[in-house]
Amino acid sequence: MDEKTWHVLERNSGLLVGNMVLSEEFFRLLKTEHVLPDTMVRDIQVRAALVKASIFKLKTFIVIGNY
C-alpha cells in the first residue's frame, strides 16, 4: 500500500469503523479471507449481539420514560 492510500485510510478510519455493518456476510468474509482467527470472529459476534440487545433495551427505557 502506498503512503498516500495509507494516510487516506488512517485519516478516515473512524468513519470506516463507525459505518461498518456487522452482518453475517461480513463475518463470513472475515473467516474465508482469514483476516481474523475463527475464535476472534465468534467473540466479536457475541459482543455485537450483546451491544445490539443493550441498545434495544436503552431505546425501550427511553420510550417508557417519555410516557
CHARMM internal coordinates of N, CA and C (Angstrom, degrees):
IC EDIT
DIST 1 N 1 CA 1.4435
DIST 1 CA 1 C 1.5319
ANGL 1 N 1 CA 1 C 107.69
DIST 1 C 2 N 1.3099
ANGL 1 CA 1 C 2 N 115.26
DIHE 1 N 1 CA 1 C 2 N 132.27
DIST 2 N 2 CA 1.4605
ANGL 1 C 2 N 2 CA 117.57
DIHE 1 CA 1 C 2 N 2 CA -179.17
DIST 2 CA 2 C 1.5335
ANGL 2 N 2 CA 2 C 110.74
DIHE 1 C 2 N 2 CA 2 C -77.88
DIST 2 C 3 N 1.3124
ANGL 2 CA 2 C 3 N 115.21
DIHE 2 N 2 CA 2 C 3 N 166.55
DIST 3 N 3 CA 1.4623
ANGL 2 C 3 N 3 CA 120.91
DIHE 2 CA 2 C 3 N 3 CA -173.75
DIST 3 CA 3 C 1.5327
ANGL 3 N 3 CA 3 C 111.76
DIHE 2 C 3 N 3 CA 3 C -64.98
DIST 3 C 4 N 1.3300
ANGL 3 CA 3 C 4 N 117.39
DIHE 3 N 3 CA 3 C 4 N -38.04
DIST 4 N 4 CA 1.4592
ANGL 3 C 4 N 4 CA 120.76
DIHE 3 CA 3 C 4 N 4 CA -179.61
DIST 4 CA 4 C 1.5270
ANGL 4 N 4 CA 4 C 110.84
DIHE 3 C 4 N 4 CA 4 C -62.39
DIST 4 C 5 N 1.3403
ANGL 4 CA 4 C 5 N 116.49
DIHE 4 N 4 CA 4 C 5 N -46.38
DIST 5 N 5 CA 1.4701
ANGL 4 C 5 N 5 CA 120.90
DIHE 4 CA 4 C 5 N 5 CA 178.66
DIST 5 CA 5 C 1.5185
ANGL 5 N 5 CA 5 C 110.29
DIHE 4 C 5 N 5 CA 5 C -62.15
DIST 5 C 6 N 1.3195
ANGL 5 CA 5 C 6 N 116.99
DIHE 5 N 5 CA 5 C 6 N -41.70
DIST 6 N 6 CA 1.4616
ANGL 5 C 6 N 6 CA 121.58
DIHE 5 CA 5 C 6 N 6 CA -179.96
DIST 6 CA 6 C 1.5306
ANGL 6 N 6 CA 6 C 110.43
DIHE 5 C 6 N 6 CA 6 C -59.82
DIST 6 C 7 N 1.3221
ANGL 6 CA 6 C 7 N 117.49
DIHE 6 N 6 CA 6 C 7 N -44.64
DIST 7 N 7 CA 1.4623
ANGL 6 C 7 N 7 CA 120.78
DIHE 6 CA 6 C 7 N 7 CA -178.73
DIST 7 CA 7 C 1.5300
ANGL 7 N 7 CA 7 C 111.74
DIHE 6 C 7 N 7 CA 7 C -66.79
DIST 7 C 8 N 1.3244
ANGL 7 CA 7 C 8 N 117.17
DIHE 7 N 7 CA 7 C 8 N -36.87
DIST 8 N 8 CA 1.4659
ANGL 7 C 8 N 8 CA 120.25
DIHE 7 CA 7 C 8 N 8 CA 176.87
DIST 8 CA 8 C 1.5196
ANGL 8 N 8 CA 8 C 110.04
DIHE 7 C 8 N 8 CA 8 C -63.60
DIST 8 C 9 N 1.3226
ANGL 8 CA 8 C 9 N 117.60
DIHE 8 N 8 CA 8 C 9 N -46.09
DIST 9 N 9 CA 1.4625
ANGL 8 C 9 N 9 CA 121.23
DIHE 8 CA 8 C 9 N 9 CA 178.82
DIST 9 CA 9 C 1.5253
ANGL 9 N 9 CA 9 C 111.13
DIHE 8 C 9 N 9 CA 9 C -64.45
DIST 9 C 10 N 1.3110
ANGL 9 CA 9 C 10 N 116.95
DIHE 9 N 9 CA 9 C 10 N -41.83
DIST 10 N 10 CA 1.4647
ANGL 9 C 10 N 10 CA 121.12
DIHE 9 CA 9 C 10 N 10 CA 179.98
DIST 10 CA 10 C 1.5296
ANGL 10 N 10 CA 10 C 110.42
DIHE 9 C 10 N 10 CA 10 C -63.50
DIST 10 C 11 N 1.3230
ANGL 10 CA 10 C 11 N 116.73
DIHE 10 N 10 CA 10 C 11 N -44.46
DIST 11 N 11 CA 1.4596
ANGL 10 C 11 N 11 CA 121.66
DIHE 10 CA 10 C 11 N 11 CA -178.15
DIST 11 CA 11 C 1.5272
ANGL 11 N 11 CA 11 C 111.28
DIHE 10 C 11 N 11 CA 11 C -65.51
DIST 11 C 12 N 1.3145
ANGL 11 CA 11 C 12 N 117.44
DIHE 11 N 11 CA 11 C 12 N -34.34
DIST 12 N 12 CA 1.4648
ANGL 11 C 12 N 12 CA 121.83
DIHE 11 CA 11 C 12 N 12 CA -175.72
DIST 12 CA 12 C 1.5249
ANGL 12 N 12 CA 12 C 113.31
DIHE 11 C 12 N 12 CA 12 C -104.98
DIST 12 C 13 N 1.3126
ANGL 12 CA 12 C 13 N 117.85
DIHE 12 N 12 CA 12 C 13 N 13.74
DIST 13 N 13 CA 1.4694
ANGL 12 C 13 N 13 CA 120.30
DIHE 12 CA 12 C 13 N 13 CA -175.74
DIST 13 CA 13 C 1.5229
ANGL 13 N 13 CA 13 C 112.32
DIHE 12 C 13 N 13 CA 13 C -61.34
DIST 13 C 14 N 1.3188
ANGL 13 CA 13 C 14 N 117.76
DIHE 13 N 13 CA 13 C 14 N -37.34
DIST 14 N 14 CA 1.4672
ANGL 13 C 14 N 14 CA 120.28
DIHE 13 CA 13 C 14 N 14 CA 178.53
DIST 14 CA 14 C 1.5113
ANGL 14 N 14 CA 14 C 111.94
DIHE 13 C 14 N 14 CA 14 C -60.97
DIST 14 C 15 N 1.3210
ANGL 14 CA 14 C 15 N 116.54
DIHE 14 N 14 CA 14 C 15 N -42.36
DIST 15 N 15 CA 1.4681
ANGL 14 C 15 N 15 CA 120.44
DIHE 14 CA 14 C 15 N 15 CA 178.01
DIST 15 CA 15 C 1.5178
ANGL 15 N 15 CA 15 C 111.03
DIHE 14 C 15 N 15 CA 15 C -66.92
DIST 15 C 16 N 1.3225
ANGL 15 CA 15 C 16 N 116.24
DIHE 15 N 15 CA 15 C 16 N -41.83
DIST 16 N 16 CA 1.4614
ANGL 15 C 16 N 16 CA 120.25
DIHE 15 CA 15 C 16 N 16 CA -179.42
DIST 16 CA 16 C 1.5248
ANGL 16 N 16 CA 16 C 110.89
DIHE 15 C 16 N 16 CA 16 C -62.05
DIST 16 C 17 N 1.3162
ANGL 16 CA 16 C 17 N 116.64
DIHE 16 N 16 CA 16 C 17 N -47.05
DIST 17 N 17 CA 1.4648
ANGL 16 C 17 N 17 CA 121.22
DIHE 16 CA 16 C 17 N 17 CA -178.57
DIST 17 CA 17 C 1.5205
ANGL 17 N 17 CA 17 C 110.38
DIHE 16 C 17 N 17 CA 17 C -69.18
DIST 17 C 18 N 1.3252
ANGL 17 CA 17 C 18 N 117.21
DIHE 17 N 17 CA 17 C 18 N -41.35
DIST 18 N 18 CA 1.4531
ANGL 17 C 18 N 18 CA 121.05
DIHE 17 CA 17 C 18 N 18 CA -178.42
DIST 18 CA 18 C 1.5148
ANGL 18 N 18 CA 18 C 113.89
DIHE 17 C 18 N 18 CA 18 C -65.32
DIST 18 C 19 N 1.3137
ANGL 18 CA 18 C 19 N 117.04
DIHE 18 N 18 CA 18 C 19 N -25.96
DIST 19 N 19 CA 1.4620
ANGL 18 C 19 N 19 CA 121.16
DIHE 18 CA 18 C 19 N 19 CA -178.21
DIST 19 CA 19 C 1.5229
ANGL 19 N 19 CA 19 C 113.38
DIHE 18 C 19 N 19 CA 19 C -101.08
DIST 19 C 20 N 1.3155
ANGL 19 CA 19 C 20 N 116.82
DIHE 19 N 19 CA 19 C 20 N 7.14
DIST 20 N 20 CA 1.4559
ANGL 19 C 20 N 20 CA 120.76
DIHE 19 CA 19 C 20 N 20 CA -179.72
DIST 20 CA 20 C 1.5352
ANGL 20 N 20 CA 20 C 109.63
DIHE 19 C 20 N 20 CA 20 C -73.81
DIST 20 C 21 N 1.3129
ANGL 20 CA 20 C 21 N 116.46
DIHE 20 N 20 CA 20 C 21 N 130.81
DIST 21 N 21 CA 1.4586
ANGL 20 C 21 N 21 CA 121.55
DIHE 20 CA 20 C 21 N 21 CA 177.87
DIST 21 CA 21 C 1.5182
ANGL 21 N 21 CA 21 C 107.77
DIHE 20 C 21 N 21 CA 21 C -99.45
DIST 21 C 22 N 1.3284
ANGL 21 CA 21 C 22 N 115.99
DIHE 21 N 21 CA 21 C 22 N 120.30
DIST 22 N 22 CA 1.4665
ANGL 21 C 22 N 22 CA 120.71
DIHE 21 CA 21 C 22 N 22 CA -176.95
DIST 22 CA 22 C 1.5293
ANGL 22 N 22 CA 22 C 109.44
DIHE 21 C 22 N 22 CA 22 C -86.06
DIST 22 C 23 N 1.3247
ANGL 22 CA 22 C 23 N 115.65
DIHE 22 N 22 CA 22 C 23 N 72.10
DIST 23 N 23 CA 1.4601
ANGL 22 C 23 N 23 CA 121.47
DIHE 22 CA 22 C 23 N 23 CA -178.90
DIST 23 CA 23 C 1.5280
ANGL 23 N 23 CA 23 C 110.05
DIHE 22 C 23 N 23 CA 23 C -91.76
DIST 23 C 24 N 1.3170
ANGL 23 CA 23 C 24 N 115.01
DIHE 23 N 23 CA 23 C 24 N 169.10
DIST 24 N 24 CA 1.4643
ANGL 23 C 24 N 24 CA 119.92
DIHE 23 CA 23 C 24 N 24 CA 176.81
DIST 24 CA 24 C 1.5233
ANGL 24 N 24 CA 24 C 110.39
DIHE 23 C 24 N 24 CA 24 C -62.21
DIST 24 C 25 N 1.3211
ANGL 24 CA 24 C 25 N 116.57
DIHE 24 N 24 CA 24 C 25 N -36.68
DIST 25 N 25 CA 1.4602
ANGL 24 C 25 N 25 CA 120.87
DIHE 24 CA 24 C 25 N 25 CA 178.47
DIST 25 CA 25 C 1.5365
ANGL 25 N 25 CA 25 C 110.67
DIHE 24 C 25 N 25 CA 25 C -62.96
DIST 25 C 26 N 1.3220
ANGL 25 CA 25 C 26 N 116.62
DIHE 25 N 25 CA 25 C 26 N -40.73
DIST 26 N 26 CA 1.4609
ANGL 25 C 26 N 26 CA 121.27
DIHE 25 CA 25 C 26 N 26 CA 178.67
DIST 26 CA 26 C 1.5264
ANGL 26 N 26 CA 26 C 110.50
DIHE 25 C 26 N 26 CA 26 C -62.82
DIST 26 C 27 N 1.3352
ANGL 26 CA 26 C 27 N 116.84
DIHE 26 N 26 CA 26 C 27 N -45.10
DIST 27 N 27 CA 1.4675
ANGL 26 C 27 N 27 CA 120.49
DIHE 26 CA 26 C 27 N 27 CA 179.24
DIST 27 CA 27 C 1.5250
ANGL 27 N 27 CA 27 C 111.31
DIHE 26 C 27 N 27 CA 27 C -65.25
DIST 27 C 28 N 1.3269
ANGL 27 CA 27 C 28 N 116.35
DIHE 27 N 27 CA 27 C 28 N -38.30
DIST 28 N 28 CA 1.4675
ANGL 27 C 28 N 28 CA 120.61
DIHE 27 CA 27 C 28 N 28 CA 177.98
DIST 28 CA 28 C 1.5352
ANGL 28 N 28 CA 28 C 110.16
DIHE 27 C 28 N 28 CA 28 C -62.91
DIST 28 C 29 N 1.3243
ANGL 28 CA 28 C 29 N 116.30
DIHE 28 N 28 CA 28 C 29 N -40.38
DIST 29 N 29 CA 1.4650
ANGL 28 C 29 N 29 CA 121.11
DIHE 28 CA 28 C 29 N 29 CA 177.80
DIST 29 CA 29 C 1.5264
ANGL 29 N 29 CA 29 C 110.86
DIHE 28 C 29 N 29 CA 29 C -63.90
DIST 29 C 30 N 1.3275
ANGL 29 CA 29 C 30 N 116.83
DIHE 29 N 29 CA 29 C 30 N -43.12
DIST 30 N 30 CA 1.4670
ANGL 29 C 30 N 30 CA 119.93
DIHE 29 CA 29 C 30 N 30 CA 177.67
DIST 30 CA 30 C 1.5230
ANGL 30 N 30 CA 30 C 111.39
DIHE 29 C 30 N 30 CA 30 C -58.51
DIST 30 C 31 N 1.3336
ANGL 30 CA 30 C 31 N 116.05
DIHE 30 N 30 CA 30 C 31 N -40.08
DIST 31 N 31 CA 1.4608
ANGL 30 C 31 N 31 CA 120.35
DIHE 30 CA 30 C 31 N 31 CA -179.66
DIST 31 CA 31 C 1.5231
ANGL 31 N 31 CA 31 C 111.98
DIHE 30 C 31 N 31 CA 31 C -71.27
DIST 31 C 32 N 1.3306
ANGL 31 CA 31 C 32 N 117.05
DIHE 31 N 31 CA 31 C 32 N -47.84
DIST 32 N 32 CA 1.4702
ANGL 31 C 32 N 32 CA 119.76
DIHE 31 CA 31 C 32 N 32 CA -175.53
DIST 32 CA 32 C 1.5200
ANGL 32 N 32 CA 32 C 112.57
DIHE 31 C 32 N 32 CA 32 C -68.02
DIST 32 C 33 N 1.3287
ANGL 32 CA 32 C 33 N 116.67
DIHE 32 N 32 CA 32 C 33 N -31.85
DIST 33 N 33 CA 1.4710
ANGL 32 C 33 N 33 CA 120.18
DIHE 32 CA 32 C 33 N 33 CA 179.43
DIST 33 CA 33 C 1.5335
ANGL 33 N 33 CA 33 C 111.60
DIHE 32 C 33 N 33 CA 33 C -89.12
DIST 33 C 34 N 1.3288
ANGL 33 CA 33 C 34 N 116.38
DIHE 33 N 33 CA 33 C 34 N 0.57
DIST 34 N 34 CA 1.4675
ANGL 33 C 34 N 34 CA 122.33
DIHE 33 CA 33 C 34 N 34 CA 179.14
DIST 34 CA 34 C 1.5304
ANGL 34 N 34 CA 34 C 111.87
DIHE 33 C 34 N 34 CA 34 C 54.95
DIST 34 C 35 N 1.3373
ANGL 34 CA 34 C 35 N 115.24
DIHE 34 N 34 CA 34 C 35 N 42.21
DIST 35 N 35 CA 1.4599
ANGL 34 C 35 N 35 CA 120.94
DIHE 34 CA 34 C 35 N 35 CA 177.75
DIST 35 CA 35 C 1.5199
ANGL 35 N 35 CA 35 C 109.58
DIHE 34 C 35 N 35 CA 35 C -73.03
DIST 35 C 36 N 1.3175
ANGL 35 CA 35 C 36 N 115.68
DIHE 35 N 35 CA 35 C 36 N -41.92
DIST 36 N 36 CA 1.4628
ANGL 35 C 36 N 36 CA 122.61
DIHE 35 CA 35 C 36 N 36 CA 178.72
DIST 36 CA 36 C 1.5239
ANGL 36 N 36 CA 36 C 108.96
DIHE 35 C 36 N 36 CA 36 C -133.00
DIST 36 C 37 N 1.3290
ANGL 36 CA 36 C 37 N 117.31
DIHE 36 N 36 CA 36 C 37 N 154.06
DIST 37 N 37 CA 1.4683
ANGL 36 C 37 N 37 CA 119.15
DIHE 36 CA 36 C 37 N 37 CA 175.24
DIST 37 CA 37 C 1.5353
ANGL 37 N 37 CA 37 C 110.37
DIHE 36 C 37 N 37 CA 37 C -63.86
DIST 37 C 38 N 1.3276
ANGL 37 CA 37 C 38 N 116.17
DIHE 37 N 37 CA 37 C 38 N 151.97
DIST 38 N 38 CA 1.4693
ANGL 37 C 38 N 38 CA 121.30
DIHE 37 CA 37 C 38 N 38 CA -179.03
DIST 38 CA 38 C 1.5204
ANGL 38 N 38 CA 38 C 112.39
DIHE 37 C 38 N 38 CA 38 C -55.51
DIST 38 C 39 N 1.3203
ANGL 38 CA 38 C 39 N 117.14
DIHE 38 N 38 CA 38 C 39 N -38.85
DIST 39 N 39 CA 1.4668
ANGL 38 C 39 N 39 CA 119.94
DIHE 38 CA 38 C 39 N 39 CA -179.46
DIST 39 CA 39 C 1.5257
ANGL 39 N 39 CA 39 C 111.01
DIHE 38 C 39 N 39 CA 39 C -63.71
DIST 39 C 40 N 1.3167
ANGL 39 CA 39 C 40 N 117.03
DIHE 39 N 39 CA 39 C 40 N -38.08
DIST 40 N 40 CA 1.4594
ANGL 39 C 40 N 40 CA 120.65
DIHE 39 CA 39 C 40 N 40 CA 179.46
DIST 40 CA 40 C 1.5252
ANGL 40 N 40 CA 40 C 110.73
DIHE 39 C 40 N 40 CA 40 C -69.52
DIST 40 C 41 N 1.3253
ANGL 40 CA 40 C 41 N 117.19
DIHE 40 N 40 CA 40 C 41 N -39.03
DIST 41 N 41 CA 1.4650
ANGL 40 C 41 N 41 CA 120.98
DIHE 40 CA 40 C 41 N 41 CA 177.86
DIST 41 CA 41 C 1.5252
ANGL 41 N 41 CA 41 C 109.71
DIHE 40 C 41 N 41 CA 41 C -62.90
DIST 41 C 42 N 1.3290
ANGL 41 CA 41 C 42 N 117.28
DIHE 41 N 41 CA 41 C 42 N -42.71
DIST 42 N 42 CA 1.4720
ANGL 41 C 42 N 42 CA 120.51
DIHE 41 CA 41 C 42 N 42 CA 178.02
DIST 42 CA 42 C 1.5225
ANGL 42 N 42 CA 42 C 110.99
DIHE 41 C 42 N 42 CA 42 C -62.83
DIST 42 C 43 N 1.3272
ANGL 42 CA 42 C 43 N 117.44
DIHE 42 N 42 CA 42 C 43 N -41.62
DIST 43 N 43 CA 1.4635
ANGL 42 C 43 N 43 CA 121.11
DIHE 42 CA 42 C 43 N 43 CA 178.18
DIST 43 CA 43 C 1.5307
ANGL 43 N 43 CA 43 C 110.96
DIHE 42 C 43 N 43 CA 43 C -61.28
DIST 43 C 44 N 1.3267
ANGL 43 CA 43 C 44 N 116.94
DIHE 43 N 43 CA 43 C 44 N -41.08
DIST 44 N 44 CA 1.4566
ANGL 43 C 44 N 44 CA 121.30
DIHE 43 CA 43 C 44 N 44 CA 179.04
DIST 44 CA 44 C 1.5273
ANGL 44 N 44 CA 44 C 110.34
DIHE 43 C 44 N 44 CA 44 C -66.17
DIST 44 C 45 N 1.3377
ANGL 44 CA 44 C 45 N 116.90
DIHE 44 N 44 CA 44 C 45 N -40.36
DIST 45 N 45 CA 1.4604
ANGL 44 C 45 N 45 CA 120.60
DIHE 44 CA 44 C 45 N 45 CA 178.71
DIST 45 CA 45 C 1.5249
ANGL 45 N 45 CA 45 C 110.66
DIHE 44 C 45 N 45 CA 45 C -61.60
DIST 45 C 46 N 1.3213
ANGL 45 CA 45 C 46 N 116.43
DIHE 45 N 45 CA 45 C 46 N -44.01
DIST 46 N 46 CA 1.4675
ANGL 45 C 46 N 46 CA 120.47
DIHE 45 CA 45 C 46 N 46 CA 179.47
DIST 46 CA 46 C 1.5183
ANGL 46 N 46 CA 46 C 110.12
DIHE 45 C 46 N 46 CA 46 C -63.57
DIST 46 C 47 N 1.3110
ANGL 46 CA 46 C 47 N 116.28
DIHE 46 N 46 CA 46 C 47 N -45.91
DIST 47 N 47 CA 1.4677
ANGL 46 C 47 N 47 CA 120.96
DIHE 46 CA 46 C 47 N 47 CA -179.86
DIST 47 CA 47 C 1.5236
ANGL 47 N 47 CA 47 C 110.92
DIHE 46 C 47 N 47 CA 47 C -62.67
DIST 47 C 48 N 1.3227
ANGL 47 CA 47 C 48 N 117.23
DIHE 47 N 47 CA 47 C 48 N -41.15
DIST 48 N 48 CA 1.4658
ANGL 47 C 48 N 48 CA 121.30
DIHE 47 CA 47 C 48 N 48 CA 178.86
DIST 48 CA 48 C 1.5260
ANGL 48 N 48 CA 48 C 110.62
DIHE 47 C 48 N 48 CA 48 C -62.86
DIST 48 C 49 N 1.3160
ANGL 48 CA 48 C 49 N 117.11
DIHE 48 N 48 CA 48 C 49 N -39.75
DIST 49 N 49 CA 1.4731
ANGL 48 C 49 N 49 CA 120.85
DIHE 48 CA 48 C 49 N 49 CA 178.72
DIST 49 CA 49 C 1.5251
ANGL 49 N 49 CA 49 C 110.34
DIHE 48 C 49 N 49 CA 49 C -65.21
DIST 49 C 50 N 1.3234
ANGL 49 CA 49 C 50 N 117.51
DIHE 49 N 49 CA 49 C 50 N -39.45
DIST 50 N 50 CA 1.4622
ANGL 49 C 50 N 50 CA 120.93
DIHE 49 CA 49 C 50 N 50 CA 178.82
DIST 50 CA 50 C 1.5303
ANGL 50 N 50 CA 50 C 110.93
DIHE 49 C 50 N 50 CA 50 C -66.03
DIST 50 C 51 N 1.3032
ANGL 50 CA 50 C 51 N 116.38
DIHE 50 N 50 CA 50 C 51 N -42.05
DIST 51 N 51 CA 1.4684
ANGL 50 C 51 N 51 CA 120.51
DIHE 50 CA 50 C 51 N 51 CA 178.73
DIST 51 CA 51 C 1.5247
ANGL 51 N 51 CA 51 C 110.04
DIHE 50 C 51 N 51 CA 51 C -63.67
DIST 51 C 52 N 1.3235
ANGL 51 CA 51 C 52 N 116.49
DIHE 51 N 51 CA 51 C 52 N -43.28
DIST 52 N 52 CA 1.4679
ANGL 51 C 52 N 52 CA 120.84
DIHE 51 CA 51 C 52 N 52 CA 179.63
DIST 52 CA 52 C 1.5298
ANGL 52 N 52 CA 52 C 110.25
DIHE 51 C 52 N 52 CA 52 C -60.93
DIST 52 C 53 N 1.3228
ANGL 52 CA 52 C 53 N 117.49
DIHE 52 N 52 CA 52 C 53 N -42.48
DIST 53 N 53 CA 1.4611
ANGL 52 C 53 N 53 CA 121.48
DIHE 52 CA 52 C 53 N 53 CA 178.56
DIST 53 CA 53 C 1.5265
ANGL 53 N 53 CA 53 C 110.66
DIHE 52 C 53 N 53 CA 53 C -65.09
DIST 53 C 54 N 1.3168
ANGL 53 CA 53 C 54 N 116.90
DIHE 53 N 53 CA 53 C 54 N -40.09
DIST 54 N 54 CA 1.4649
ANGL 53 C 54 N 54 CA 120.78
DIHE 53 CA 53 C 54 N 54 CA 179.57
DIST 54 CA 54 C 1.5245
ANGL 54 N 54 CA 54 C 111.27
DIHE 53 C 54 N 54 CA 54 C -65.16
DIST 54 C 55 N 1.3111
ANGL 54 CA 54 C 55 N 116.98
DIHE 54 N 54 CA 54 C 55 N -40.49
DIST 55 N 55 CA 1.4633
ANGL 54 C 55 N 55 CA 120.93
DIHE 54 CA 54 C 55 N 55 CA 177.97
DIST 55 CA 55 C 1.5252
ANGL 55 N 55 CA 55 C 110.16
DIHE 54 C 55 N 55 CA 55 C -63.03
DIST 55 C 56 N 1.3295
ANGL 55 CA 55 C 56 N 116.15
DIHE 55 N 55 CA 55 C 56 N -42.06
DIST 56 N 56 CA 1.4654
ANGL 55 C 56 N 56 CA 120.31
DIHE 55 CA 55 C 56 N 56 CA 178.63
DIST 56 CA 56 C 1.5290
ANGL 56 N 56 CA 56 C 110.23
DIHE 55 C 56 N 56 CA 56 C -61.41
DIST 56 C 57 N 1.3357
ANGL 56 CA 56 C 57 N 116.82
DIHE 56 N 56 CA 56 C 57 N -45.02
DIST 57 N 57 CA 1.4712
ANGL 56 C 57 N 57 CA 120.45
DIHE 56 CA 56 C 57 N 57 CA 179.14
DIST 57 CA 57 C 1.5234
ANGL 57 N 57 CA 57 C 111.12
DIHE 56 C 57 N 57 CA 57 C -62.46
DIST 57 C 58 N 1.3239
ANGL 57 CA 57 C 58 N 117.23
DIHE 57 N 57 CA 57 C 58 N -42.78
DIST 58 N 58 CA 1.4555
ANGL 57 C 58 N 58 CA 121.03
DIHE 57 CA 57 C 58 N 58 CA 179.57
DIST 58 CA 58 C 1.5220
ANGL 58 N 58 CA 58 C 110.86
DIHE 57 C 58 N 58 CA 58 C -61.58
DIST 58 C 59 N 1.3315
ANGL 58 CA 58 C 59 N 116.88
DIHE 58 N 58 CA 58 C 59 N -44.65
DIST 59 N 59 CA 1.4709
ANGL 58 C 59 N 59 CA 120.06
DIHE 58 CA 58 C 59 N 59 CA 178.14
DIST 59 CA 59 C 1.5200
ANGL 59 N 59 CA 59 C 111.00
DIHE 58 C 59 N 59 CA 59 C -62.46
DIST 59 C 60 N 1.3331
ANGL 59 CA 59 C 60 N 117.17
DIHE 59 N 59 CA 59 C 60 N -38.10
DIST 60 N 60 CA 1.4646
ANGL 59 C 60 N 60 CA 121.61
DIHE 59 CA 59 C 60 N 60 CA 177.52
DIST 60 CA 60 C 1.5136
ANGL 60 N 60 CA 60 C 111.01
DIHE 59 C 60 N 60 CA 60 C -62.96
DIST 60 C 61 N 1.3414
ANGL 60 CA 60 C 61 N 117.53
DIHE 60 N 60 CA 60 C 61 N -44.66
DIST 61 N 61 CA 1.4616
ANGL 60 C 61 N 61 CA 121.23
DIHE 60 CA 60 C 61 N 61 CA 178.78
DIST 61 CA 61 C 1.5268
ANGL 61 N 61 CA 61 C 111.14
DIHE 60 C 61 N 61 CA 61 C -63.32
DIST 61 C 62 N 1.3103
ANGL 61 CA 61 C 62 N 117.43
DIHE 61 N 61 CA 61 C 62 N -36.49
DIST 62 N 62 CA 1.4581
ANGL 61 C 62 N 62 CA 121.64
DIHE 61 CA 61 C 62 N 62 CA 179.29
DIST 62 CA 62 C 1.5367
ANGL 62 N 62 CA 62 C 109.41
DIHE 61 C 62 N 62 CA 62 C -65.42
DIST 62 C 63 N 1.3229
ANGL 62 CA 62 C 63 N 116.29
DIHE 62 N 62 CA 62 C 63 N -44.54
DIST 63 N 63 CA 1.4649
ANGL 62 C 63 N 63 CA 120.54
DIHE 62 CA 62 C 63 N 63 CA 179.35
DIST 63 CA 63 C 1.5346
ANGL 63 N 63 CA 63 C 110.10
DIHE 62 C 63 N 63 CA 63 C -63.45
DIST 63 C 64 N 1.3214
ANGL 63 CA 63 C 64 N 116.97
DIHE 63 N 63 CA 63 C 64 N -45.72
DIST 64 N 64 CA 1.4568
ANGL 63 C 64 N 64 CA 121.11
DIHE 63 CA 63 C 64 N 64 CA -179.98
DIST 64 CA 64 C 1.5287
ANGL 64 N 64 CA 64 C 109.86
DIHE 63 C 64 N 64 CA 64 C -62.93
DIST 64 C 65 N 1.3161
ANGL 64 CA 64 C 65 N 117.04
DIHE 64 N 64 CA 64 C 65 N -39.72
DIST 65 N 65 CA 1.4655
ANGL 64 C 65 N 65 CA 121.23
DIHE 64 CA 64 C 65 N 65 CA -179.07
DIST 65 CA 65 C 1.5143
ANGL 65 N 65 CA 65 C 113.20
DIHE 64 C 65 N 65 CA 65 C -67.55
DIST 65 C 66 N 1.3201
ANGL 65 CA 65 C 66 N 117.56
DIHE 65 N 65 CA 65 C 66 N -22.36
DIST 66 N 66 CA 1.4557
ANGL 65 C 66 N 66 CA 120.90
DIHE 65 CA 65 C 66 N 66 CA -179.40
DIST 66 CA 66 C 1.5234
ANGL 66 N 66 CA 66 C 113.22
DIHE 65 C 66 N 66 CA 66 C -81.62
DIST 66 C 67 N 1.3444
ANGL 66 CA 66 C 67 N 117.70
DIHE 66 N 66 CA 66 C 67 N -5.80
DIST 67 N 67 CA 1.4683
ANGL 66 C 67 N 67 CA 119.84
DIHE 66 CA 66 C 67 N 67 CA 179.93
DIST 67 CA 67 C 1.4902
ANGL 67 N 67 CA 67 C 111.70
DIHE 66 C 67 N 67 CA 67 C -94.01
END
COOR INIT
IC SEED 1 N 1 CA 1 C
IC BUILD
